[in-house]
Amino acid sequence: MKGSVRILLWVLCAVMVAGMPFVVSAPNQIAEAPVEWDEGALSWLLPSACAEETQPVLPDENYALPVDFSAGMPLNPDGYTENGYQDDSITVGMETVERDGVKWRIARVQVKHPSQLRTATAGGVKSSKTALPSSMAKAKNAVVAINADYFSNDPEKTRFEFRQGEQITKNRGGKYTNNIKDVLVIDANGDFHTFITFPKETYEALMASDIQIVNAFMFGPVLVQKGELVQVSEEYGYNPTGNEPRTAIGQTGPLSYVLVIAEGRTEESEGVTQQELADFMFELGCVEAYNLDGGNSATMVFNGELYMDKDPKTERTQSDIIYFASAADAAAGQE
């Protein structure tokens, strides 16, 4: 083979290999989104979207927030775009999809540091106080927020729950281990760990591990685990086979997440089953995904307002939210 032909073939192979991440679909890739990201956002969003990335996405410590219940940085009004919000620390794309009689609300989020994924409570972690998710979101300068799992609805406080590194209940004879409910743990790296049921052995192994728990939820079910679609049991709680409003959170890659609301109980949207929610989260490219409190609790807040058709007068007070915060100093950015 002539040298010039051999060189040409090597060049063609290199081009094909370089282009593979953009044409090969994999479960842990971020699904293609109709949101039109601007070039500034795309430049640091794309690396985490590649299924076979060679360089890990490392947290930028310049954007670290304290792991406590303090608010995020004040938001820059100029950061809002037609379809989301962007500053130096966070990119959020908002999207509405209508399919088969269901209205889906989707927030795609990429952050620079795991501490930007935060929770807030209406009162202290030992309190049963409730507040509107929209009010909690405003108080914490949330870019986007969803309801969590309404932990205070458990009057005996026996669920396995952490908020911002603080355990809500202490183990009383292993009561909050659970052979029925699934658990989501979010660690200090912003990575999700899901557990299908939570028996004593799992609890003990988790607490003995090196995983630093920042937030943990006991609601479920798990929808996607390790890149695989979960077949949800029809015996799981919360009316698994009925069409209901649903709330879910998923991780699509390093420091990359989706928040999802399936609206329901309205003339415009009938709601979904838990399996349909799992299918949708898998379709979005989640490597881990988890169902949160649904029904009338299902709430998404963006730019201080409900990002859904729910009448603000019917917004339900709850004990807790999950939200994403900016870590950029908006005032400094305007200098």
C-alpha positions as CSV (number, residue, x, y, z in Angstrom):
1,M,0.0,0.0,0.0
2,K,1.4,3.4,-0.9
3,G,2.4,5.7,1.9
4,S,0.0,8.5,0.8
5,V,-3.0,6.1,0.8
6,R,-2.0,4.7,4.2
7,I,-1.9,8.2,5.7
8,L,-5.3,9.0,4.2
9,L,-6.8,5.9,5.7
10,W,-5.4,6.7,9.1
11,V,-6.8,10.2,8.9
12,L,-10.3,8.9,8.0
13,C,-10.2,6.5,10.9
14,A,-9.3,9.2,13.3
15,V,-12.1,11.4,12.1
16,M,-14.6,8.5,12.5
17,V,-13.5,7.7,16.1
18,A,-13.6,11.3,17.1
19,G,-17.1,11.6,15.8
20,M,-18.5,8.4,17.4
21,P,-19.6,10.0,20.8
22,F,-21.9,12.3,18.8
23,V,-23.7,9.6,16.8
24,V,-23.7,6.6,19.0
25,S,-26.6,6.4,21.4
26,A,-26.0,5.0,24.9
27,P,-28.2,4.9,28.0
28,N,-26.0,7.2,30.0
29,Q,-25.9,9.9,27.3
30,I,-27.9,13.0,27.7
31,A,-30.9,12.8,25.3
32,E,-31.0,15.3,22.5
33,A,-32.9,18.3,23.7
34,P,-35.0,20.7,21.7
35,V,-33.7,23.5,24.0
36,E,-31.4,25.8,21.9
37,W,-28.3,26.2,24.0
38,D,-26.2,29.2,23.2
39,E,-22.5,28.6,22.4
40,G,-21.4,29.8,25.8
41,A,-23.4,27.2,27.6
42,L,-22.6,24.4,25.1
43,S,-18.9,24.8,25.5
44,W,-18.9,23.4,29.0
45,L,-22.1,21.3,28.8
46,L,-20.9,19.0,26.0
47,P,-18.0,17.2,27.8
48,S,-20.4,15.5,30.3
49,A,-22.7,14.4,27.5
50,C,-20.2,12.1,25.9
51,A,-20.6,8.5,26.9
52,E,-16.9,7.7,26.5
53,E,-15.3,10.8,27.8
54,T,-11.6,10.4,28.6
55,Q,-11.3,13.3,31.1
56,P,-13.6,13.4,34.1
57,V,-15.7,16.5,34.8
58,L,-14.0,17.9,38.0
59,P,-15.8,20.3,40.4
60,D,-14.6,23.8,40.2
61,E,-13.8,24.8,43.8
62,N,-14.2,28.4,42.9
63,Y,-17.9,27.8,42.9
64,A,-18.2,25.8,46.1
65,L,-21.1,26.7,48.4
66,P,-21.3,25.8,52.1
67,V,-23.0,22.5,52.8
68,D,-25.6,24.0,55.1
69,F,-29.0,25.6,54.7
70,S,-27.8,29.0,53.5
71,A,-29.2,30.4,50.2
72,G,-27.5,30.4,46.9
73,M,-26.1,33.5,45.4
74,P,-28.5,36.2,44.2
75,L,-29.4,35.6,40.6
76,N,-28.4,37.9,37.8
77,P,-31.6,39.2,36.0
78,D,-29.5,39.3,32.8
79,G,-28.9,35.6,33.2
80,Y,-32.4,34.6,32.1
81,T,-32.8,33.5,28.6
82,E,-35.9,32.6,26.6
83,N,-35.6,29.0,27.7
84,G,-33.7,29.1,30.9
85,Y,-30.9,30.7,32.9
86,Q,-27.1,30.9,32.6
87,D,-24.2,32.4,34.5
88,D,-20.6,31.3,35.0
89,S,-21.6,28.6,37.5
90,I,-24.8,27.1,36.1
91,T,-26.8,26.4,32.9
92,V,-30.5,25.6,33.1
93,G,-32.7,24.8,30.1
94,M,-36.5,24.7,30.6
95,E,-38.7,22.7,28.3
96,T,-42.3,21.6,27.9
97,V,-43.2,18.4,26.0
98,E,-46.8,17.3,25.2
99,R,-47.2,13.7,24.4
100,D,-50.1,11.3,24.4
101,G,-52.3,13.5,26.5
102,V,-49.5,14.3,29.1
103,K,-47.7,17.6,29.6
104,W,-44.1,17.1,30.8
105,R,-42.1,19.9,32.4
106,I,-38.4,19.4,32.1
107,A,-35.4,21.3,33.6
108,R,-31.9,20.3,32.3
109,V,-29.2,21.4,34.7
110,Q,-25.4,21.6,34.5
111,V,-23.5,23.0,37.5
112,K,-19.8,23.7,38.2
113,H,-19.8,22.3,41.7
114,P,-21.9,19.6,43.5
115,S,-22.8,22.0,46.4
116,Q,-25.1,23.8,43.9
117,L,-27.5,20.9,44.2
118,R,-29.2,21.7,47.5
119,T,-32.3,21.1,49.6
120,A,-34.3,23.4,51.8
121,T,-36.8,22.8,54.6
122,A,-39.7,24.8,55.7
123,G,-38.5,24.5,59.3
124,G,-35.7,22.7,61.0
125,V,-35.0,19.1,60.1
126,K,-36.8,18.1,63.2
127,S,-39.8,20.3,62.5
128,S,-43.1,19.4,60.9
129,K,-43.5,22.9,59.6
130,T,-44.6,23.3,56.0
131,A,-44.4,26.1,53.4
132,L,-45.2,26.7,49.8
133,P,-42.4,25.3,47.5
134,S,-42.4,28.6,45.6
135,S,-41.8,30.5,48.9
136,M,-38.9,28.2,49.8
137,A,-37.4,28.6,46.4
138,K,-37.5,32.4,46.5
139,A,-36.0,32.4,50.0
140,K,-33.1,30.3,48.8
141,N,-32.5,32.2,45.5
142,A,-33.2,28.9,43.6
143,V,-32.7,29.0,39.9
144,V,-35.1,26.0,39.6
145,A,-36.7,23.9,42.3
146,I,-39.0,20.9,42.7
147,N,-40.8,19.4,45.7
148,A,-38.9,16.7,47.5
149,D,-40.5,13.8,49.5
150,Y,-42.4,15.6,52.2
151,F,-40.4,13.9,54.9
152,S,-42.5,15.5,57.7
153,N,-45.5,13.5,56.5
154,D,-44.0,10.6,58.4
155,P,-45.2,11.4,62.0
156,E,-42.9,8.9,63.6
157,K,-39.8,10.3,61.8
158,T,-38.6,6.8,61.0
159,R,-37.6,7.3,57.4
160,F,-33.9,7.4,56.2
161,E,-33.6,11.1,55.5
162,F,-30.6,13.5,55.2
163,R,-30.8,17.2,54.3
164,Q,-27.6,19.2,53.6
165,G,-25.5,16.7,55.5
166,E,-27.7,16.5,58.5
167,Q,-29.5,13.3,59.4
168,I,-33.1,14.0,60.2
169,T,-33.7,11.0,62.4
170,K,-31.3,8.9,64.4
171,N,-31.5,5.1,64.2
172,R,-33.9,3.8,66.8
173,G,-33.4,0.0,66.5
174,G,-33.1,0.1,62.7
175,K,-36.7,1.3,62.4
176,Y,-36.1,3.3,59.3
177,T,-34.6,0.5,57.3
178,N,-37.3,-0.6,55.0
179,N,-38.0,-3.7,52.9
180,I,-40.6,-1.9,50.8
181,K,-39.4,1.6,50.0
182,D,-36.4,2.6,47.8
183,V,-33.8,5.1,48.7
184,L,-31.9,7.8,46.9
185,V,-28.6,9.1,48.3
186,I,-26.8,12.1,46.9
187,D,-23.1,12.3,47.9
188,A,-20.6,15.1,48.3
189,N,-19.6,14.7,44.6
190,G,-23.1,15.3,43.5
191,D,-23.5,11.6,42.4
192,F,-26.6,9.6,42.9
193,H,-26.8,6.2,44.6
194,T,-30.1,4.3,44.4
195,F,-31.2,1.4,46.5
196,I,-34.1,-0.8,45.6
197,T,-35.5,-1.5,49.1
198,F,-33.4,-0.6,52.1
199,P,-32.9,-3.6,54.5
200,K,-30.7,-3.5,57.5
201,E,-27.7,-5.0,55.7
202,T,-27.9,-2.2,53.0
203,Y,-28.2,0.5,55.7
204,E,-25.2,-0.9,57.6
205,A,-23.0,-1.2,54.5
206,L,-23.9,2.3,53.4
207,M,-23.1,3.9,56.7
208,A,-19.8,1.9,56.9
209,S,-18.8,3.0,53.3
210,D,-16.7,6.0,52.2
211,I,-19.8,7.7,50.7
212,Q,-20.3,11.1,52.3
213,I,-24.1,11.6,52.4
214,V,-25.3,15.1,51.8
215,N,-29.0,14.4,51.0
216,A,-31.0,11.2,51.2
217,F,-34.7,10.4,50.5
218,M,-36.9,7.5,51.2
219,F,-39.9,7.6,48.9
220,G,-39.3,6.0,45.4
221,P,-39.5,3.9,43.5
222,V,-36.1,3.9,41.7
223,L,-36.8,4.5,38.0
224,V,-33.4,4.1,36.4
225,Q,-30.4,2.4,38.1
226,K,-26.8,2.2,36.7
227,G,-28.0,3.2,33.2
228,E,-30.7,0.4,33.2
229,L,-34.4,1.0,33.0
230,V,-36.1,-0.4,36.2
231,Q,-39.3,-2.4,35.8
232,V,-41.4,-0.8,38.6
233,S,-43.3,-3.2,40.8
234,E,-47.1,-2.9,40.5
235,E,-47.2,-3.4,44.2
236,Y,-45.2,-0.3,45.0
237,G,-46.9,2.4,46.9
238,Y,-48.4,5.7,45.7
239,N,-50.8,4.2,43.1
240,P,-48.1,2.9,40.8
241,T,-50.4,1.9,37.9
242,G,-52.7,4.9,38.1
243,N,-52.3,8.1,36.1
244,E,-51.1,10.7,38.6
245,P,-49.1,13.9,38.6
246,R,-45.5,12.8,39.2
247,T,-42.1,14.3,40.2
248,A,-38.7,12.9,39.4
249,I,-35.1,13.7,39.6
250,G,-32.3,12.1,37.6
251,Q,-28.6,12.3,37.0
252,T,-27.4,12.2,33.4
253,G,-23.7,12.6,33.9
254,P,-21.1,14.3,36.1
255,L,-22.7,17.4,37.6
256,S,-25.5,17.1,35.1
257,Y,-29.2,16.5,36.1
258,V,-32.8,16.6,35.0
259,L,-35.8,17.6,37.0
260,V,-39.2,16.4,35.7
261,I,-42.9,17.0,36.4
262,A,-45.6,15.1,34.7
263,E,-48.7,17.2,35.1
264,G,-52.0,15.4,35.9
265,R,-55.5,15.7,37.1
266,T,-56.2,18.5,34.6
267,E,-58.1,18.8,31.4
268,E,-54.8,19.3,29.5
269,S,-52.8,16.5,31.2
270,E,-54.0,13.1,32.6
271,G,-50.8,12.2,34.4
272,V,-48.7,9.0,34.2
273,T,-48.0,5.7,35.8
274,Q,-44.7,5.1,37.7
275,Q,-43.5,2.9,34.8
276,E,-44.3,5.6,32.2
277,L,-42.3,8.0,34.4
278,A,-39.4,5.5,34.5
279,D,-39.6,5.1,30.7
280,F,-39.5,8.9,30.2
281,M,-36.5,9.4,32.6
282,F,-34.6,6.6,30.8
283,E,-35.4,8.3,27.4
284,L,-33.9,11.5,28.8
285,G,-30.6,9.7,29.3
286,C,-30.6,9.3,33.1
287,V,-28.0,6.9,34.6
288,E,-29.9,7.1,37.9
289,A,-33.5,8.4,38.4
290,Y,-35.9,8.5,41.3
291,N,-39.5,9.2,41.9
292,L,-40.4,11.8,44.5
293,D,-43.7,12.9,46.1
294,G,-46.4,13.3,43.4
295,G,-50.1,14.0,43.3
296,N,-50.9,17.5,44.4
297,S,-47.4,17.8,45.8
298,A,-45.9,17.7,42.3
299,T,-44.4,21.2,41.9
300,M,-41.8,22.9,39.8
301,V,-40.6,26.5,40.3
302,F,-38.6,28.6,37.9
303,N,-37.8,32.3,38.1
304,G,-39.8,32.5,41.2
305,E,-43.0,31.2,39.6
306,L,-44.7,27.9,39.1
307,Y,-43.5,26.3,35.9
308,M,-46.7,24.4,35.2
309,D,-50.4,24.9,34.8
310,K,-51.2,24.6,38.5
311,D,-53.3,27.4,39.9
312,P,-51.1,29.2,42.4
313,K,-54.1,29.2,44.8
314,T,-53.9,25.4,44.9
315,E,-50.2,25.1,45.5
316,R,-49.7,22.7,48.4
317,T,-47.5,23.5,51.4
318,Q,-44.8,21.0,52.0
319,S,-41.8,20.4,54.3
320,D,-38.9,20.4,51.7
321,I,-37.7,21.1,48.2
322,I,-34.7,20.2,46.0
323,Y,-33.2,23.1,44.2
324,F,-30.2,24.3,42.1
325,A,-28.4,27.4,43.1
326,S,-26.0,29.8,41.4
327,A,-22.6,30.1,42.9
328,A,-21.6,33.1,40.8
329,D,-21.4,36.6,42.3
330,A,-23.9,38.4,40.1
331,A,-22.7,41.8,41.3
332,A,-19.0,41.0,40.4
333,G,-20.1,39.8,37.0
334,Q,-21.6,43.3,36.3
335,E,-18.4,45.2,37.0
